[in-house]
C-alpha cells in the first residue's frame, strides 16, 4: 500500500480508499483513485479557500454537479481514458458517501463518462511469436539466463499471464500440469500447462541449485521484479523489430492466437485471462482481414 495518498484529516476519503482495499482492488487501482481524488479535492480546496487537509464532511455535502463539471473541464487536456477514470473515481467516492448516509444527495449521479475510442490491441503475429521464441532459444552462450528467459516468454505466450501474475509465481504454483495464478482482486485461477510450457520450465529448473520458493529469480537469486522482466522481454522484442511492444502486448498475443487458431470461445478466454466480465474479453476477438474474408466466403448466401 506504499505511495497511496491518504488524507490525515479527511476520514471519509480515507475510509473510501480503505474500502477499496477491503474489496481486494489492486494497488494500482487504489493508487489511481487516490491520485484522482487528490486532484479533485485540491480543486475544491482552492475554490472554497480551505486547506485540502481541512476539508470537512460539511464541505463535501456542499459540492455540486457544477463543481464536478468545472473540475473535469479544467482537466480537459487529459486523454479520454484518463478523464473517464477521473469520473469513475469521483462517482465511486460519492456513491460510497451516499451508501453510508454521509450525504443525502449524490452530485455525481448525472455525470457521464466521456466516450473513449476503443482501439484494437497490438499483438504479435504467429510468425513473429515463433521468431521471438527462436531468438531466445538461439541465444546460447550469449546469455546465462537463457533458459529462464525462454521459460518466461513461453509462459507469457501460452498462458496469457499479466506481468504481476508471472513475477509472483512460486515453485509450488506448478502442480499436476497446471499453474495456479492469483489475479486481480486476489482471484485464484488454474491454467493448464501445455507441453511447451512444461518443457521450458523443466529446462529452466535444471539450472537452479537454490532454495528460493519464487519461480523466476533475478541475478541476485531473489524473486525477479516486474521492471527487470519488462527489460528482458523488451530486449528480445527489439531483436525481432517489435521494440514498441510490451509484456502486456504478449498477453494480447496469447489471447488473440488462441481465438484465431485454437477456436477458443469468449467464455473460455474469459476464464483463461481471469476477466470478471466477457465484455472485457471481447476486445481480443478481433479478426484479421483474412479471417473476415473466410467468414464472408462461408456465408450461406454466397452463391
Secondary structure, DSSP 4 states (H G I P E B T S, - for coil): -TT----TT-HHHHHHHHHHHHTT--HHHHHHHHHHHHHHHHHHHHHHT--GGG--HHHHHT--HHHHHHHHHHTTTS-HHHHHHHHHHHHHHHHHHHHTTS-SS-TTTTPPPPP----PPP---HHHHHHHHHHHHT-TTT-TTHHHHHHHHHHHHHH---HHHHHT-BGGGEETTEEEEE-GGG-EEEEE--HHHHHHHHHHHTT--S---BSSB-TTSSBPPHHHHHHHHHHHHHHTT-TT--HHHHHHHHHHHHHHHS---HHHHHHHHT-S-HHHHGGGG---HHHHHHHHHT-TT--
